């Protein structure tokens, strides 16, 4: 059965009141707080229909009603308007992120900012190496038989490796090796580099081949084989701010899920460009998060997505405000990376 505009207005009012007060909402309160233009009796009838249809429920006897996951989903899809951020909030985001000195700083500032603005748990994935390109490769001689390989990705991510050479290599040869690897690899996606690295060995001059063969092994480890992704997390204490009904009364499953990087990457690392994903309650595939909601999106320079970010909190969440904040922060981080 489709819901008419009045019942939708009642549902919107219940969601907004419950999110704001943490208290189950009764018909009398709704009539007093919202200009619904109908009597308490009519509102009670509408609430009975909403309950029958599975959009609201009664948490315990003689209480008001609270939204179900289904009610929140309808609210997010049809009833809520994304709240634009105030000029002050926008300035705060810009000021906070603009001072960042390197990629680590950008990620840590972003995750703290998201947690502060949304008052939820924030998760930010470091730019994924799998989605990055090579900006520059540096070879730093440590001794005649040891080099430090430094790979800088276009996202600002830096990886360092030690190269142990079988025989001493003169300084001029190190310069040649550096020139060759940069000419061949700069600008390539990390995932596209294996055949290029092999070509470096095949094409190198005889006197460089031994060193290039050793270097190629370390290059492949750095560029391709080290695919572990990194995450930053902030605001876990925000989980304790809610009411008794949040997280079905137990934080333990949520805290356990937050310790699993694989779980968090699945939640926020699969974000699509320019879309905001909202998972509510049972829509989460992870059992431990079925009492939580997750709002996430991808970020990156221009239209390129290099990582995901998002927030996790109770299903009783300010969805319009949270969605707006997650989108705005992702956009600013993307602009920062583009300037970088």
C-alpha positions in Angstrom: 0.0 0.0 0.0 1.4 3.4 -1.0 1.5 6.1 1.7 -0.3 9.4 1.1 1.4 12.7 1.7 0.0 13.1 5.2 1.3 9.8 6.4 4.7 10.6 4.8 4.7 14.0 6.7 3.9 12.1 10.0 6.8 9.7 9.3 9.2 12.5 8.6 8.1 14.3 11.8 8.6 11.1 13.8 12.1 10.5 12.4 13.2 14.2 12.9 11.9 14.2 16.5 13.4 10.9 17.5 16.8 11.8 16.0 16.7 15.1 17.9 15.4 14.0 21.3 16.3 10.2 21.5 12.8 9.8 23.0 10.0 7.7 21.4 7.5 10.0 19.8 3.8 10.2 20.7 0.9 11.6 18.7 0.3 14.4 21.1 3.9 15.6 20.8 3.7 15.4 17.0 0.6 17.6 16.9 2.2 20.2 19.3 5.5 20.4 17.5 4.6 20.1 13.9 2.0 21.9 11.8 0.3 18.8 10.5 -3.1 20.5 10.3 -5.0 17.5 11.7 -6.2 16.2 15.1 -4.3 13.9 17.4 -6.8 11.2 16.6 -6.0 11.4 12.9 -2.3 11.3 13.7 -2.8 8.2 15.8 -4.6 6.5 12.9 -1.8 7.4 10.6 0.7 6.1 13.1 -1.2 2.8 13.3 -1.0 2.5 9.5 2.8 3.3 9.5 3.3 0.7 12.3 1.3 -1.9 10.4 3.4 -1.2 7.2 6.6 -1.7 9.2 7.9 1.9 9.1 7.7 2.6 12.9 7.5 0.4 16.0 6.7 0.6 19.7 9.8 -0.1 21.7 7.9 -0.9 24.9 4.4 -0.5 26.2 2.8 2.9 26.8 5.6 4.6 24.9 5.6 6.5 21.7 6.9 5.1 18.4 10.4 5.0 16.9 11.3 4.5 13.2 12.4 1.1 12.0 15.2 0.5 9.4 12.5 0.5 6.8 11.2 3.9 8.0 14.7 5.4 8.0 15.2 4.1 4.4 12.0 5.7 3.2 13.0 8.9 5.0 16.5 8.9 3.3 15.1 8.0 -0.2 12.0 10.2 -0.3 11.5 12.6 2.6 14.8 14.2 3.5 16.4 17.1 1.9 20.2 17.2 2.2 21.0 20.1 4.5 23.4 22.6 2.9 26.4 23.3 5.2 26.5 26.8 6.7 29.2 29.2 5.4 30.8 28.9 8.9 31.0 25.1 8.5 32.4 25.4 5.0 35.1 27.8 6.2 35.9 25.5 9.1 36.4 22.6 6.7 38.6 24.6 4.4 40.7 26.1 7.2 41.2 22.8 8.9 42.3 20.9 5.7 44.3 23.7 4.1 47.0 23.6 6.8 47.9 20.0 6.0 51.6 19.4 5.3 51.6 15.9 3.7 49.3 13.0 2.9 49.4 11.6 6.4 48.4 14.9 7.7 45.5 15.3 5.2 44.1 11.8 6.2 44.4 12.5 9.9 42.9 15.9 9.7 40.1 14.6 7.5 39.1 11.8 9.9 39.2 14.1 12.9 37.1 16.7 11.1 34.5 14.2 10.0 34.2 12.8 13.5 33.8 16.3 15.0 31.3 17.6 12.5 29.0 14.5 12.4 29.6 13.4 16.0 29.9 9.8 14.7 32.8 7.4 14.1 34.7 8.5 11.1 36.8 6.2 8.8 39.1 7.4 6.0 40.9 5.1 3.6 44.4 6.3 2.6 44.6 6.7 -1.2 44.7 3.2 -2.6 47.9 2.2 -4.3 45.9 0.1 -6.6 44.2 3.3 -8.0 47.4 5.4 -8.0 50.0 6.3 -10.7 53.7 6.7 -10.4 54.7 10.4 -10.0 58.4 9.9 -9.3 61.0 7.3 -8.4 64.1 8.2 -6.5 67.2 6.1 -5.9 69.3 7.2 -2.9 72.8 5.5 -2.6 73.4 4.4 1.0 76.6 2.5 0.2 78.0 1.1 -3.0 75.9 -2.0 -2.6 72.7 -0.6 -1.0 70.1 1.8 -2.4 67.0 3.3 -1.0 64.1 3.2 -3.5 61.5 5.9 -2.9 58.2 5.7 -4.9 56.0 8.8 -4.8 52.5 8.2 -6.2 50.3 10.9 -7.8 48.1 10.9 -4.7 51.0 11.9 -2.5 51.5 8.4 -1.0 55.1 7.5 -0.5 56.6 4.0 -0.3 60.2 3.3 0.6 62.3 0.1 0.1 65.8 -1.0 0.6 67.6 -2.5 -2.4 70.5 -4.9 -1.6 72.8 -5.2 -4.6 75.0 -8.2 -5.3 78.0 -6.1 -6.4 79.1 -2.5 -6.0 77.5 0.0 -8.4 79.2 3.2 -9.3 77.4 6.6 -8.7 77.1 7.2 -12.4 75.3 3.9 -12.9 72.9 4.7 -10.1 72.0 8.0 -12.0 71.4 5.9 -15.2 69.2 3.5 -13.3 67.2 6.3 -11.9 66.8 8.0 -15.3 65.7 4.7 -16.9 63.1 3.7 -14.3 61.6 7.2 -14.3 61.4 7.4 -18.1 59.7 4.0 -18.3 57.3 4.2 -15.3 56.3 7.8 -14.5 52.7 8.4 -15.3 51.8 4.7 -15.4 49.1 3.2 -13.2 50.7 1.0 -10.5 48.6 -1.9 -11.7 50.0 -1.5 -15.3 53.7 -1.5 -14.3 54.7 -5.3 -14.3 55.3 -5.6 -18.1 57.1 -2.2 -18.0 59.4 -3.4 -15.2 60.2 -6.5 -17.1 61.0 -4.4 -20.2 63.4 -2.4 -18.1 65.5 -5.5 -17.4 65.3 -6.8 -21.1 66.3 -3.4 -22.5 69.1 -2.5 -20.0 72.7 -2.3 -21.1 74.8 -5.4 -20.1 76.8 -3.5 -17.4 73.5 -2.4 -15.7 71.6 -5.7 -16.1 72.5 -7.3 -12.8 71.6 -4.2 -10.8 68.4 -3.6 -12.8 67.3 -7.2 -12.2 67.7 -6.8 -8.4 66.0 -3.4 -8.6 63.1 -4.8 -10.7 62.2 -7.3 -8.0 62.0 -4.5 -5.4 60.1 -2.3 -7.8 57.4 -5.0 -8.3 57.1 -5.5 -4.5 56.7 -1.8 -4.1 54.4 -1.1 -7.0 52.2 -4.1 -7.3 52.6 -6.8 -4.6 52.2 -4.6 -1.6 48.5 -4.0 -1.9 47.5 -3.7 1.7 45.3 -0.7 2.3 45.6 1.6 5.2 42.8 3.3 7.2 42.4 6.0 9.8 39.7 6.0 12.4 38.5 8.7 14.8 35.5 9.4 17.1 34.9 5.9 18.6 33.9 7.7 21.9 31.0 9.2 20.0 29.3 5.7 20.1 28.6 6.2 23.8 26.7 9.5 23.3 23.4 7.8 22.3 20.3 6.6 24.1 19.5 3.1 25.4 17.8 2.0 22.1 20.9 2.8 20.0 22.8 -0.3 18.8 20.1 -2.5 20.4 21.7 -1.8 23.8 25.1 -3.3 23.1 28.3 -1.6 21.8 30.4 -4.7 21.8 29.5 -6.0 18.3 30.2 -2.5 16.8 33.5 -2.2 18.6 34.5 -5.6 17.3 33.6 -4.7 13.8 35.7 -1.5 14.0 38.8 -3.5 14.8 38.5 -5.4 11.5 40.2 -3.4 8.8 38.8 -5.7 6.1 35.3 -5.0 7.3 35.8 -1.2 7.3 37.5 -1.3 3.8 34.5 -3.2 2.5 32.2 -0.6 4.0 33.9 2.5 2.6 36.5 1.3 0.1 34.0 0.3 -2.5 32.5 3.8 -2.9 31.5 4.9 -6.4 32.4 8.3 -7.8 30.1 11.2 -6.9 27.6 8.9 -5.2 26.9 8.8 -1.5 26.0 5.3 -0.2 23.8 5.0 2.9 23.5 1.6 4.5 20.9 1.4 7.2 20.7 -1.4 9.9 20.0 -4.8 8.3 21.2 -3.5 4.9 24.8 -4.0 6.3 26.2 -7.4 5.2 28.3 -7.5 8.3 26.3 -9.1 11.2 28.0 -6.9 13.9 26.8 -3.7 12.1 23.2 -4.6 11.7 22.3 -2.1 14.4 24.3 0.7 12.8 24.1 3.0 9.7 27.0 3.9 7.4 27.2 6.9 5.1 30.2 6.8 2.7 31.5 8.2 -0.5 34.6 8.1 -2.7 37.1 10.9 -2.9 39.9 11.9 -5.2 41.3 14.6 -7.5 38.8 15.6 -10.3 36.7 12.6 -11.3 39.3 10.0 -10.2 38.5 8.1 -7.1 41.5 7.1 -5.0 39.9 6.1 -1.7 36.7 6.1 0.4 35.6 7.9 3.5 32.6 7.8 5.7 31.0 7.7 9.1 29.3 5.0 11.1 26.7 5.6 13.9 23.4 4.5 15.2 20.4 4.1 12.8 19.0 7.1 14.8 21.3 9.4 12.7 20.8 12.9 11.3 20.9 11.6 7.8 20.5 15.0 5.9 23.3 16.6 7.9 25.6 13.6 7.8 25.2 13.1 4.0 25.9 16.8 3.4 29.0 16.7 5.6 30.5 13.5 4.1 30.0 14.9 0.6 31.5 18.3 1.4 34.6 16.9 3.2 35.2 14.4 0.3 35.0 17.3 -2.2 37.5 19.4 -0.2 39.9 16.5 0.1 39.6 15.9 -3.6 40.4 19.5 -4.3 43.4 19.4 -2.0 44.8 16.3 -3.8 44.3 18.0 -7.2 46.3 21.0 -6.1 49.0 18.6 -4.7 
